[in-house]
Amino acid sequence: MTKLILRTALTFILCTAAFLAKAQLGYDYAQYDVGAAVGLNYPISTDVTKALKYTPSAQFNFTYNHGPFVNYVVEGQFGKLKAGDPSLGYGRTFENHFWAFGLRVQLQAGEVIDYSQSQVANAFKGLYISTGIGYLVNHVKRGGDNTLPAGVQAPGDNNSQIPYIPIRLGYEIKLFNQYNEPSIKIDLGYQYNKVLDDNLDGYKTGRYKDAFTQLSLGIKVAIGRVISYRKQIYY
């Protein structure tokens, strides 16, 4: 009789545990991500007359996930910016080989919408907006300025360190593992970077501060301990 009671109790405990474990499928996420991305840079506001060019960059990031849809991203990147043509305008050209470091907070639509009742809403839950603060380390090679005497350059610094404000709009595709946890994430983003000085191109002659944009494609891998969210992530 005792064995029967123990067997029954054990069976009940195992069934209950299995039910609770199954009930949590789709609610869990990893606390951290590590990732990398490639990007195309485009200077949209400089002191160089047009003839702008797309140039590459590489990015590395570490993410703390406050939730699956609220993220704090620390990132570093290096790349190149280039513009100008000696035959156009003032004849100015520049090529900037830069390093950048930034911290952004990222809010995804899944945090604020109910995506459980609509396939359309579920598709948009990975849409996000992000902003923060960054720091640029610039190494610029400048061309000439045909409005100045030979050998004379316009004001500006070839080597500068400047803060900037990133404003990013993007979409994160979550790929789920066998436990319905987001384990791999594909990130497509468009970022506007407002530079808080006028030395991105090495020239400090215009009325407005410089700016550049980036289009990037990246991948993140979830690491660290698993945490439960208040609602189901996977649908």
VONUBA-528264 format. One line per 2 residues: their letters; for each residue x, y, z of N, C-alpha, C. Coordinates in nm, 2 decimals. Each point is the difference from the previous one (the first is absolute). Layout:
N
a) X:Y:Z:X:Y:Z:X:Y:Z ~ ...
***
This chain:
235
mt) 0.08:-0.12:0.00:-0.08:0.12:0.00:0.09:0.13:0.00 ~ 0.10:-0.01:0.08:0.09:0.12:0.01:0.07:0.02:-0.13
kl) 0.04:-0.11:-0.07:0.07:0.01:-0.13:-0.10:0.06:-0.10 ~ -0.13:-0.04:0.00:-0.09:0.05:-0.09:-0.02:0.15:0.02
il) -0.01:0.05:0.13:-0.01:0.14:0.03:0.12:0.08:-0.05 ~ 0.12:-0.06:0.02:0.12:0.07:-0.04:0.01:0.01:-0.15
rt) -0.04:-0.11:-0.07:0.00:0.00:-0.15:-0.10:0.10:-0.05 ~ -0.12:0.01:0.06:-0.10:0.09:-0.05:0.05:0.14:0.02
al) 0.06:0.03:0.12:0.05:0.14:0.03:0.11:0.04:-0.09 ~ 0.09:-0.10:-0.03:0.11:0.03:-0.09:-0.05:0.03:-0.14
tf) -0.10:-0.08:-0.05:-0.06:0.02:-0.13:-0.06:0.14:-0.01 ~ -0.07:0.03:0.11:-0.07:0.14:0.00:0.10:0.11:-0.01
il) 0.11:-0.01:0.08:0.10:0.10:0.00:0.07:0.01:-0.14 ~ 0.03:-0.11:-0.06:0.06:0.00:-0.13:-0.09:0.06:-0.11
ct) -0.13:-0.03:0.01:-0.09:0.05:-0.09:-0.02:0.15:0.01 ~ -0.01:0.04:0.13:-0.01:0.15:0.03:0.12:0.08:-0.05
aa) 0.12:-0.06:0.03:0.12:0.07:-0.05:0.01:0.01:-0.15 ~ -0.04:-0.11:-0.07:0.00:0.00:-0.14:-0.10:0.10:-0.06
fl) -0.12:0.01:0.07:-0.10:0.09:-0.05:0.05:0.15:0.02 ~ 0.06:0.03:0.12:0.05:0.13:0.02:0.11:0.04:-0.09
ak) 0.09:-0.10:-0.03:0.11:0.03:-0.09:-0.06:0.03:-0.14 ~ -0.10:-0.08:-0.04:-0.06:0.02:-0.13:-0.07:0.13:-0.01
aq) -0.06:0.04:0.11:-0.08:0.12:0.01:0.09:0.12:-0.02 ~ 0.13:-0.01:0.04:0.09:0.11:-0.01:0.07:0.01:-0.14
lg) -0.02:-0.10:-0.09:0.06:0.01:-0.13:-0.05:0.13:-0.07 ~ 0.10:0.07:-0.05:-0.04:0.13:-0.07:0.01:0.12:0.09
yd) 0.02:-0.02:0.13:0.01:0.12:0.09:0.14:0.04:0.04 ~ 0.10:-0.09:-0.03:0.13:0.02:0.05:0.09:0.07:-0.10
ya) 0.10:0.07:0.05:0.10:0.07:-0.09:0.13:0.01:0.07 ~ 0.11:0.00:-0.07:0.14:0.02:0.06:0.02:0.14:0.04
qy) 0.08:0.02:0.10:0.02:0.14:0.05:0.10:0.08:-0.08 ~ 0.09:-0.06:-0.08:0.10:0.07:-0.07:0.00:-0.05:-0.15
dv) 0.05:0.09:-0.09:0.03:-0.04:-0.14:0.14:0.05:-0.03 ~ 0.07:-0.07:-0.09:0.13:0.05:-0.06:-0.03:0.00:-0.15
ga) 0.06:0.10:-0.07:-0.03:0.01:-0.14:0.10:0.07:-0.08 ~ -0.02:0.00:-0.13:0.08:0.07:-0.10:-0.08:0.04:-0.12
av) 0.04:0.10:-0.07:-0.07:0.05:-0.11:0.09:0.07:-0.10 ~ -0.05:0.01:-0.12:0.07:0.08:-0.11:-0.09:0.11:-0.04
gl) 0.06:0.11:-0.04:-0.08:0.11:-0.04:0.05:0.08:-0.12 ~ -0.09:0.09:-0.05:0.04:0.09:-0.11:-0.02:0.14:0.06
ny) 0.10:0.09:-0.01:-0.01:0.13:0.05:-0.01:0.10:-0.11 ~ -0.07:0.11:0.04:-0.03:0.10:-0.10:0.00:0.14:0.07
pi) 0.09:0.09:-0.03:0.01:0.13:0.06:-0.11:0.09:-0.07 ~ -0.09:0.05:0.08:-0.11:0.07:-0.06:0.01:0.15:0.02
st) 0.08:0.04:0.10:0.01:0.15:0.03:0.15:0.02:0.04 ~ 0.07:0.06:-0.10:0.14:0.03:0.03:0.04:0.13:-0.07
dv) 0.12:0.05:0.00:0.05:0.12:-0.06:0.06:-0.03:-0.14 ~ -0.03:-0.12:-0.05:0.06:-0.04:-0.13:-0.12:0.00:-0.10
tk) 0.03:0.05:-0.12:-0.11:0.00:-0.10:-0.03:-0.14:-0.06 ~ -0.11:-0.05:0.04:-0.06:-0.12:-0.05:0.11:-0.11:-0.04
al) -0.03:-0.07:-0.12:0.08:-0.11:-0.04:0.02:-0.10:0.11 ~ -0.11:-0.02:0.08:0.00:-0.09:0.11:0.02:-0.14:-0.04
ky) 0.06:-0.08:0.09:0.03:-0.14:-0.03:-0.04:-0.09:0.11 ~ -0.06:-0.12:-0.03:-0.02:-0.10:0.10:0.13:-0.07:0.04
tp) 0.02:-0.02:0.13:0.12:-0.06:0.05:-0.03:-0.10:0.11 ~ 0.09:-0.10:0.02:-0.04:-0.11:0.09:0.04:0.03:0.15
sa) -0.06:-0.07:0.09:0.03:-0.01:0.14:-0.03:-0.13:0.06 ~ 0.07:-0.04:0.11:-0.02:-0.12:0.07:-0.04:0.04:0.15
qf) -0.09:-0.08:0.05:-0.05:0.04:0.14:0.00:-0.13:0.08 ~ 0.02:0.02:0.13:-0.01:-0.10:0.10:-0.08:0.05:0.12
nf) -0.08:-0.08:0.06:-0.09:0.04:0.10:-0.02:-0.10:0.11 ~ -0.04:0.05:0.12:-0.04:-0.08:0.11:-0.13:0.06:0.06
ty) -0.10:-0.09:0.02:-0.13:0.05:0.03:-0.05:-0.06:0.14 ~ -0.04:0.09:0.09:-0.07:-0.05:0.12:-0.15:0.01:-0.03
nh) -0.07:-0.11:0.01:-0.14:0.00:-0.02:-0.08:0.01:0.13 ~ -0.05:0.12:0.02:-0.09:0.03:0.11:-0.13:-0.08:-0.01
gp) -0.04:-0.02:-0.12:-0.11:-0.09:-0.05:0.03:-0.04:-0.14 ~ -0.08:-0.09:-0.06:0.03:-0.03:-0.14:-0.02:0.11:-0.09
fv) -0.07:0.11:0.04:-0.03:0.11:-0.09:0.05:0.13:0.05 ~ 0.08:0.00:0.11:0.06:0.12:0.06:0.15:-0.04:0.02
ny) 0.09:0.07:-0.08:0.14:-0.04:0.00:0.09:0.12:0.01 ~ 0.11:-0.03:0.07:0.11:0.10:0.02:0.12:-0.05:-0.08
vv) 0.04:0.08:-0.10:0.11:-0.05:-0.09:0.12:0.08:0.01 ~ 0.11:-0.06:0.03:0.14:0.06:-0.01:0.06:-0.05:-0.12
eg) 0.05:0.10:-0.08:0.06:-0.04:-0.13:0.13:0.07:-0.03 ~ 0.08:-0.06:-0.08:0.12:0.06:-0.06:0.01:-0.03:-0.15
qf) 0.05:0.09:-0.07:0.01:-0.02:-0.14:0.12:0.08:-0.06 ~ 0.04:-0.04:-0.12:0.10:0.07:-0.07:-0.04:0.00:-0.15
gk) 0.04:0.11:-0.07:-0.04:0.01:-0.14:0.06:0.12:-0.07 ~ -0.06:0.03:-0.11:0.05:0.11:-0.08:-0.11:0.09:-0.05
lk) 0.02:0.13:-0.01:-0.09:0.09:-0.07:0.08:0.08:-0.10 ~ -0.07:0.03:-0.12:0.07:0.05:-0.11:-0.09:0.09:-0.08
ag) 0.05:0.11:-0.05:-0.09:0.09:-0.08:0.09:0.10:-0.08 ~ -0.05:0.06:-0.10:0.06:0.11:-0.07:0.06:-0.04:-0.13
dp) 0.03:0.10:-0.08:0.06:-0.01:-0.13:0.08:0.12:-0.04 ~ 0.12:-0.01:-0.03:0.09:0.12:-0.03:-0.06:0.09:-0.11
sl) -0.08:-0.06:-0.08:-0.06:0.08:-0.11:-0.13:0.07:0.03 ~ -0.05:-0.02:0.12:-0.13:0.05:0.03:0.01:0.11:0.11
gy) -0.09:0.10:0.00:-0.01:0.09:0.10:0.13:0.06:0.04 ~ 0.04:0.00:0.13:0.12:0.05:0.05:0.12:-0.09:-0.02
gr) -0.02:-0.12:-0.06:0.11:-0.09:-0.02:0.04:-0.08:0.12 ~ -0.08:0.01:0.11:0.03:-0.07:0.12:-0.03:-0.15:-0.01
tf) 0.08:-0.07:0.07:-0.02:-0.15:0.01:0.04:-0.04:0.15 ~ -0.06:-0.11:0.04:0.05:-0.05:0.13:-0.02:-0.15:0.01
en) 0.08:-0.07:0.07:-0.01:-0.14:0.03:0.02:-0.02:0.15 ~ -0.10:-0.04:0.08:0.01:-0.02:0.14:0.00:-0.14:0.04
hf) 0.11:-0.05:0.06:0.01:-0.13:0.06:-0.03:0.01:0.15 ~ -0.12:-0.04:0.04:-0.04:0.03:0.14:-0.02:-0.13:0.08
wa) 0.00:0.02:0.13:-0.04:-0.09:0.10:-0.12:0.06:0.08 ~ -0.10:-0.08:0.04:-0.11:0.06:0.07:-0.04:-0.10:0.11
fg) -0.05:0.06:0.11:-0.05:-0.08:0.12:-0.13:0.07:0.04 ~ -0.10:-0.09:0.03:-0.13:0.06:0.04:-0.08:-0.09:0.10
lr) -0.09:0.07:0.06:-0.10:-0.07:0.09:-0.14:0.04:-0.04 ~ -0.08:-0.10:-0.03:-0.14:0.03:-0.05:-0.10:-0.08:0.09
vq) -0.12:0.06:0.02:-0.11:-0.07:0.05:-0.10:-0.02:-0.12 ~ -0.05:-0.12:0.00:-0.08:-0.05:-0.12:-0.14:-0.05:0.05
lq) -0.10:0.06:-0.05:-0.14:-0.04:0.03:-0.07:-0.06:-0.12 ~ -0.04:-0.13:0.01:-0.07:-0.07:-0.10:-0.15:0.01:0.02
ag) -0.07:-0.01:-0.11:-0.15:0.01:0.00:-0.06:-0.10:0.09 ~ 0.06:-0.12:0.00:-0.06:-0.11:0.08:-0.01:0.03:0.15
ev) 0.07:0.11:0.05:-0.02:0.04:0.14:-0.13:0.07:0.02 ~ -0.05:0.07:-0.10:-0.11:0.09:0.03:-0.13:-0.05:-0.08
id) 0.01:-0.10:-0.08:-0.12:-0.04:-0.08:-0.04:-0.14:0.04 ~ -0.13:-0.04:-0.02:-0.05:-0.13:0.02:0.01:-0.08:-0.13
ys) 0.10:-0.08:-0.01:0.02:-0.08:-0.13:-0.05:-0.14:0.01 ~ -0.08:-0.03:0.10:-0.05:-0.14:0.02:-0.12:-0.03:-0.08
qs) -0.07:0.11:-0.04:-0.13:-0.02:-0.07:0.00:0.03:-0.15 ~ 0.12:0.04:-0.05:0.00:0.05:-0.14:0.13:-0.04:-0.06
qv) 0.00:-0.07:-0.12:0.12:-0.03:-0.07:0.07:0.12:-0.05 ~ -0.07:0.10:-0.03:0.07:0.13:-0.05:0.07:0.06:0.12
an) -0.06:0.01:0.11:0.07:0.06:0.12:0.12:-0.09:0.04 ~ -0.02:-0.13:-0.01:0.11:-0.09:0.03:0.12:0.02:-0.09
af) -0.03:0.03:-0.13:0.11:0.02:-0.09:0.07:0.13:0.02 ~ -0.06:0.10:0.07:0.06:0.13:0.02:0.06:0.01:0.14
kg) -0.01:-0.10:0.08:0.05:0.01:0.14:0.16:0.02:0.01 ~ 0.07:-0.04:-0.11:0.14:0.02:0.00:0.05:0.14:-0.06
ly) -0.10:0.09:-0.03:0.03:0.13:-0.05:0.05:0.08:0.12 ~ 0.11:0.08:-0.01:0.05:0.07:0.11:0.05:0.14:-0.03
is) 0.01:0.08:0.10:0.06:0.13:-0.01:0.11:0.01:0.11 ~ 0.11:0.07:-0.02:0.11:0.00:0.09:0.07:0.13:-0.01
tg) 0.06:0.04:0.12:0.08:0.12:0.00:0.09:-0.01:0.12 ~ 0.10:0.09:0.01:0.09:0.00:0.11:0.11:0.11:-0.02
ig) 0.13:-0.04:0.03:0.11:0.09:-0.02:0.12:-0.08:-0.05 ~ 0.08:0.07:-0.08:0.12:-0.07:-0.05:0.12:0.09:-0.01
yl) 0.11:-0.05:-0.03:0.13:0.07:0.00:0.08:-0.04:-0.13 ~ 0.03:0.10:-0.08:0.08:-0.03:-0.12:0.15:0.04:0.01
vn) 0.09:-0.08:-0.05:0.14:0.03:0.00:0.03:0.00:-0.15 ~ 0.03:0.12:-0.05:0.02:0.03:-0.15:0.14:0.01:-0.04
hv) 0.04:-0.06:-0.11:0.13:0.02:-0.06:-0.03:0.04:-0.15 ~ 0.02:0.12:-0.04:-0.05:0.06:-0.12:0.12:0.03:-0.10
kr) -0.02:-0.03:-0.12:0.09:0.04:-0.11:-0.08:0.10:-0.09 ~ 0.05:0.12:0.00:-0.08:0.10:-0.08:0.07:0.03:-0.14
gg) -0.09:0.04:-0.09:0.05:0.05:-0.13:0.02:0.15:0.00 ~ 0.00:0.06:-0.12:0.02:0.14:-0.01:-0.13:0.08:0.02
dn) 0.02:0.13:-0.01:-0.11:0.10:0.00:0.05:0.11:-0.10 ~ -0.07:0.00:-0.12:0.05:0.09:-0.10:-0.04:0.15:0.02
tl) -0.07:0.03:0.11:-0.03:0.14:0.04:0.12:0.06:0.08 ~ 0.09:-0.08:0.04:0.11:0.04:0.08:0.14:0.00:-0.08
pa) 0.09:0.08:0.04:0.14:0.00:-0.06:0.06:-0.14:0.01 ~ 0.08:-0.04:-0.09:0.07:-0.13:0.00:0.07:-0.02:0.13
gv) -0.02:-0.12:0.06:0.07:-0.04:0.12:-0.08:0.05:0.13 ~ -0.11:0.07:-0.02:-0.08:0.05:0.12:-0.12:-0.09:0.01
qa) -0.03:-0.05:0.12:-0.12:-0.08:0.02:-0.11:0.08:0.08 ~ -0.12:-0.04:-0.03:-0.11:0.06:0.08:0.01:-0.05:0.14
pg) -0.06:0.08:0.10:0.01:-0.04:0.14:-0.06:-0.14:0.02 ~ 0.05:-0.07:0.10:-0.05:-0.13:0.03:0.11:-0.09:0.06
dn) -0.03:-0.11:0.06:0.09:-0.09:0.06:0.00:-0.14:-0.08 ~ 0.12:-0.05:-0.03:0.00:-0.13:-0.07:-0.01:-0.11:0.10
ns) 0.02:0.02:0.13:-0.01:-0.10:0.10:-0.09:0.06:0.11 ~ -0.11:-0.06:0.03:-0.10:0.06:0.10:-0.07:-0.11:0.07
qi) -0.06:0.04:0.11:-0.08:-0.09:0.08:-0.13:0.07:0.03 ~ -0.11:-0.05:-0.04:-0.13:0.07:0.00:-0.11:-0.09:0.05
py) -0.09:0.05:0.09:-0.12:-0.08:0.03:-0.10:0.01:-0.11 ~ -0.09:-0.10:0.00:-0.11:0.01:-0.10:-0.12:-0.07:0.06
ip) -0.11:0.03:-0.06:-0.13:-0.06:0.04:-0.05:-0.09:-0.11 ~ -0.02:-0.13:0.03:-0.05:-0.09:-0.10:-0.16:-0.01:0.02
ir) -0.07:0.00:-0.11:-0.14:-0.02:0.00:-0.03:-0.11:-0.10 ~ -0.05:-0.11:0.05:0.00:-0.13:-0.08:-0.14:-0.05:-0.01
lg) -0.04:-0.04:-0.12:-0.12:-0.07:-0.03:0.03:-0.14:-0.06 ~ -0.06:-0.11:0.05:0.04:-0.13:-0.05:-0.10:-0.10:0.03
ye) 0.04:-0.12:-0.04:-0.09:-0.12:0.01:0.09:-0.12:0.04 ~ -0.05:-0.07:0.11:0.07:-0.11:0.05:-0.08:-0.13:-0.03
ik) 0.06:-0.09:-0.07:-0.06:-0.13:-0.03:0.05:-0.10:0.11 ~ -0.09:-0.06:0.08:0.04:-0.09:0.10:-0.01:-0.14:-0.05
lf) 0.10:-0.08:0.01:0.00:-0.14:-0.03:0.00:-0.08:0.13 ~ -0.10:-0.09:0.01:-0.02:-0.07:0.13:0.06:-0.14:0.00
nq) 0.05:-0.05:0.12:0.05:-0.13:0.01:-0.11:-0.10:0.04 ~ 0.03:-0.12:0.04:-0.10:-0.11:0.02:-0.08:0.03:0.12
yn) 0.04:0.10:0.09:-0.08:0.04:0.11:-0.08:0.13:-0.02 ~ 0.00:0.04:-0.13:-0.07:0.12:-0.04:0.06:0.12:0.07
ep) 0.13:0.00:0.02:0.08:0.12:0.05:0.07:0.06:-0.12 ~ 0.00:0.14:0.00:0.07:0.07:-0.11:0.15:-0.02:0.02
si) 0.06:-0.09:-0.08:0.14:-0.03:0.01:0.09:0.07:-0.10 ~ -0.05:0.03:-0.12:0.07:0.07:-0.10:-0.08:0.12:-0.05
ki) 0.06:0.11:-0.02:-0.08:0.12:-0.05:0.07:0.06:-0.12 ~ -0.08:0.03:-0.10:0.05:0.07:-0.12:-0.05:0.15:0.01
dl) 0.10:0.09:-0.01:-0.04:0.14:0.02:0.03:0.08:-0.13 ~ -0.10:0.07:-0.04:0.01:0.09:-0.12:-0.03:0.14:0.05
gy) 0.09:0.09:-0.01:-0.02:0.14:0.05:0.05:0.11:-0.09 ~ -0.07:0.11:0.02:0.04:0.13:-0.07:0.02:0.10:0.11
qy) 0.12:0.06:0.00:0.04:0.09:0.11:0.05:0.13:-0.05 ~ -0.06:0.11:0.06:0.04:0.13:-0.02:0.09:0.05:0.12
nk) 0.12:0.05:-0.04:0.10:0.04:0.11:0.02:0.15:-0.01 ~ -0.05:0.07:0.10:0.02:0.14:0.01:0.13:0.03:0.07
vl) 0.10:0.05:-0.07:0.13:0.03:0.06:0.00:0.13:0.07 ~ 0.05:0.01:0.13:-0.02:0.12:0.07:0.12:0.10:-0.02
dd) 0.06:0.00:-0.12:0.10:0.09:-0.03:0.01:0.01:-0.16 ~ 0.09:0.07:-0.05:0.01:0.02:-0.15:0.13:-0.05:-0.05
nl) 0.06:-0.11:0.06:0.13:-0.04:-0.04:-0.01:-0.15:-0.06 ~ -0.11:-0.05:-0.03:-0.01:-0.13:-0.05:0.08:-0.02:-0.13
dg) -0.01:0.11:-0.08:0.07:0.00:-0.13:0.14:0.07:0.00 ~ 0.04:0.05:0.12:0.12:0.07:0.01:-0.01:0.15:-0.03
yk) -0.11:0.04:-0.05:-0.03:0.15:-0.03:-0.09:0.05:0.10 ~ 0.03:0.12:0.04:-0.09:0.07:0.10:-0.03:0.14:-0.05
tg) -0.08:-0.01:-0.11:-0.03:0.13:-0.07:-0.15:0.02:-0.03 ~ -0.09:-0.10:0.02:-0.14:0.02:-0.02:-0.08:0.05:0.11
ry) -0.12:0.03:-0.02:-0.09:0.05:0.11:-0.06:-0.11:0.08 ~ 0.00:-0.12:-0.05:-0.07:-0.11:0.07:0.10:-0.11:0.04
kd) -0.03:-0.07:0.11:0.08:-0.12:0.04:-0.02:-0.11:-0.10 ~ 0.10:-0.10:0.00:0.00:-0.11:-0.09:-0.10:-0.11:0.04
af) -0.03:-0.08:-0.10:-0.08:-0.12:0.03:0.02:-0.11:-0.10 ~ -0.02:-0.12:0.03:0.01:-0.11:-0.09:-0.10:-0.11:0.04
tq) -0.03:-0.08:-0.10:-0.10:-0.11:0.02:0.07:-0.14:-0.02 ~ -0.06:-0.10:0.05:0.05:-0.14:-0.01:-0.12:-0.09:-0.03
ls) 0.02:-0.09:-0.09:-0.09:-0.12:-0.02:0.08:-0.12:0.04 ~ -0.05:-0.08:0.09:0.07:-0.11:0.05:-0.08:-0.13:0.01
lg) 0.07:-0.11:-0.01:-0.06:-0.14:0.01:0.09:-0.08:0.10 ~ -0.06:-0.05:0.10:0.07:-0.07:0.10:-0.06:-0.12:0.06
ik) 0.07:-0.07:0.08:-0.04:-0.13:0.06:0.04:0.01:0.15 ~ -0.09:-0.05:0.08:0.02:-0.01:0.15:-0.02:-0.14:0.04
va) 0.07:-0.04:0.10:-0.01:-0.14:0.06:-0.03:0.02:0.15 ~ -0.11:-0.06:0.05:-0.04:0.01:0.14:0.10:-0.08:0.09
ig) 0.04:0.06:0.11:0.08:-0.07:0.10:-0.05:0.03:0.14 ~ 0.06:-0.07:0.10:-0.04:0.03:0.13:-0.12:-0.07:0.05
rv) -0.04:0.03:0.13:-0.11:-0.07:0.06:-0.13:0.04:-0.06 ~ -0.09:-0.09:0.01:-0.14:0.01:-0.06:-0.09:0.06:0.11
is) -0.08:0.10:-0.05:-0.10:0.07:0.09:-0.13:-0.01:-0.07 ~ -0.11:0.00:0.09:-0.13:-0.01:-0.05:-0.06:0.14:-0.02
yr) -0.08:0.01:-0.11:-0.07:0.13:-0.03:-0.14:-0.01:0.04 ~ -0.07:0.11:0.01:-0.14:0.00:0.05:-0.10:-0.05:-0.09
kq) 0.04:-0.01:-0.13:-0.10:-0.05:-0.10:0.08:-0.09:-0.10 ~ -0.07:-0.07:-0.08:0.06:-0.09:-0.10:0.07:0.08:-0.11
iy) 0.13:-0.04:-0.03:0.08:0.07:-0.10:-0.03:-0.07:-0.14 ~ -0.01:-0.13:0.00:-0.01:-0.07:-0.12:-0.15:-0.03:-0.04
y) -0.03:0.04:-0.12:-0.14:-0.04:-0.05:0.02:-0.05:-0.15
***
